[in-house]
Amino acid sequence: MKKLYCFDFDGTLTYKDTMFLYLKFYNASKFRRQFIKHIPLFTLLKLNLLEAEKVKKSFISSVLKGEKREEIEKKSQQFFDQYYPEIFRENALEFIENIDHSQTDCYIVSASLDIWVKPFAEKFNMNLLSTQAEFKDEIFTGDFVGSNCYGKEKVNRIEKAISDKKYDKTIAFGDTSGDQEMMDWANEAQFKFFH
């Protein structure tokens, strides 16, 4: 029986959101300065007066724009080394360890940026579908390639990735409203399964 597992990352497999954790790890003093500057935007976001994608892009860009790809990849590996496995839910790790990859294709489908999720996806032997950082001449532009991988975009990315494959069963794991479309799309939805 050929199965497809689609895992949300932040909150589903991990205990906490990795964006703030990574940006703080990358440059703590810049993170603090930019966090204070972004408080009005975070407030508007909480009140649903701003789009999440805009605020996210602005904040990530304020810390990482202009950084070299090589430096970002190096820091992402150090971030992985420091936070794996401690930020992961124990039963999620146990579940992942027991996946039979000969019968199951696995994807991490995340709104987080590929730059810091990639080492974790590689560790888990999973494909990664996530918001993509845009680089020009090996420098991060502060922009994304395409849309934020959230909501309906998660389904778009999955369908594109598996267009030529057939599965007997598709199972989606999520923990927030941003995963709802992905869970509706799958044959089986597991909400907060590892909580």
NORCORJO-V531919 format. One record per residue. N is the residue number from 0. RES is the residue in one letter. SS is DSSP state (H for helix, E for strand, C for the rest). OMEGA is omega in radians with two decimals (NA if undefined). Layout:
[[N,RES,SS,OMEGA] [N,RES,SS,OMEGA]]
This chain:
[[0,M,C,-3.08] [1,K,C,-3.09] [2,K,E,3.03] [3,L,E,3.05] [4,Y,E,3.05] [5,C,E,-3.09] [6,F,E,2.86] [7,D,C,-3.06] [8,F,C,-3.06] [9,D,C,3.11] [10,G,C,3.12] [11,T,C,3.10] [12,L,C,-3.10] [13,T,E,3.08] [14,Y,C,-3.05] [15,K,C,3.08] [16,D,C,-3.04] [17,T,H,-3.08] [18,M,H,-3.13] [19,F,H,-3.13] [20,L,H,-3.12] [21,Y,H,-3.08] [22,L,H,3.09] [23,K,H,3.11] [24,F,H,-3.07] [25,Y,H,-3.12] [26,N,C,-3.00] [27,A,H,-3.07] [28,S,H,3.10] [29,K,H,3.11] [30,F,H,-3.11] [31,R,H,3.14] [32,R,H,-3.09] [33,Q,H,3.10] [34,F,H,3.13] [35,I,H,3.13] [36,K,H,-3.07] [37,H,H,-3.12] [38,I,H,3.10] [39,P,H,3.12] [40,L,H,3.11] [41,F,H,3.13] [42,T,H,3.12] [43,L,H,3.11] [44,L,H,3.11] [45,K,H,-3.13] [46,L,C,-3.12] [47,N,C,3.14] [48,L,C,3.09] [49,L,C,3.09] [50,E,C,-3.14] [51,A,H,-3.09] [52,E,H,-3.12] [53,K,H,-3.11] [54,V,H,-3.14] [55,K,H,-3.12] [56,K,H,-3.13] [57,S,H,-3.08] [58,F,H,3.13] [59,I,H,-3.14] [60,S,H,-3.10] [61,S,H,-3.14] [62,V,H,-2.96] [63,L,H,-3.08] [64,K,C,3.10] [65,G,C,3.14] [66,E,C,3.13] [67,K,E,3.11] [68,R,H,-3.10] [69,E,H,-3.14] [70,E,H,3.13] [71,I,H,-3.14] [72,E,H,3.11] [73,K,H,3.13] [74,K,H,-3.13] [75,S,H,3.09] [76,Q,H,3.10] [77,Q,H,3.11] [78,F,H,3.08] [79,F,H,-3.11] [80,D,H,-3.11] [81,Q,H,-2.97] [82,Y,H,3.05] [83,Y,C,0.04] [84,P,C,-2.91] [85,E,C,-3.11] [86,I,C,-3.09] [87,F,E,3.06] [88,R,C,-3.05] [89,E,H,-3.10] [90,N,H,3.03] [91,A,H,3.12] [92,L,H,3.13] [93,E,H,3.13] [94,F,H,-3.12] [95,I,H,-3.14] [96,E,H,-3.08] [97,N,C,3.12] [98,I,C,3.06] [99,D,C,-3.05] [100,H,C,3.10] [101,S,C,-3.11] [102,Q,C,-2.99] [103,T,E,2.99] [104,D,E,-3.08] [105,C,E,3.09] [106,Y,E,2.86] [107,I,E,-3.10] [108,V,E,-2.91] [109,S,E,3.03] [110,A,E,3.08] [111,S,E,-3.11] [112,L,E,3.13] [113,D,H,-3.01] [114,I,H,-3.14] [115,W,H,3.13] [116,V,H,-3.05] [117,K,H,-3.14] [118,P,H,3.13] [119,F,H,3.11] [120,A,H,3.13] [121,E,H,3.12] [122,K,H,-3.09] [123,F,C,-3.11] [124,N,C,-3.12] [125,M,C,3.00] [126,N,E,-3.12] [127,L,E,2.98] [128,L,E,-3.08] [129,S,E,3.04] [130,T,E,-3.04] [131,Q,E,3.08] [132,A,E,3.13] [133,E,E,3.08] [134,F,E,2.99] [135,K,E,-3.08] [136,D,C,3.09] [137,E,C,3.09] [138,I,E,3.12] [139,F,E,-3.08] [140,T,E,-3.04] [141,G,E,-3.11] [142,D,E,3.08] [143,F,E,2.98] [144,V,E,-3.11] [145,G,C,-3.03] [146,S,C,2.99] [147,N,C,-3.08] [148,C,C,-2.99] [149,Y,C,3.07] [150,G,C,-3.09] [151,K,H,-3.12] [152,E,H,3.09] [153,K,H,3.14] [154,V,H,3.11] [155,N,H,-3.11] [156,R,H,-3.14] [157,I,H,-3.09] [158,E,H,3.12] [159,K,H,-3.09] [160,A,H,-3.04] [161,I,C,-3.00] [162,S,C,-3.08] [163,D,C,-3.09] [164,K,C,3.11] [165,K,C,3.13] [166,Y,C,3.06] [167,D,C,-3.11] [168,K,E,3.06] [169,T,E,-3.10] [170,I,E,-3.14] [171,A,E,3.13] [172,F,E,3.14] [173,G,E,-3.14] [174,D,C,3.13] [175,T,C,3.13] [176,S,H,3.11] [177,G,H,3.13] [178,D,H,-3.00] [179,Q,H,-3.12] [180,E,H,3.12] [181,M,H,-3.13] [182,M,H,3.08] [183,D,H,-3.10] [184,W,H,-3.07] [185,A,C,3.06] [186,N,C,-3.07] [187,E,E,3.13] [188,A,E,3.09] [189,Q,E,-3.11] [190,F,E,-3.12] [191,K,C,-3.08] [192,F,C,-3.08] [193,F,C,-3.08] [194,H,C,NA]]
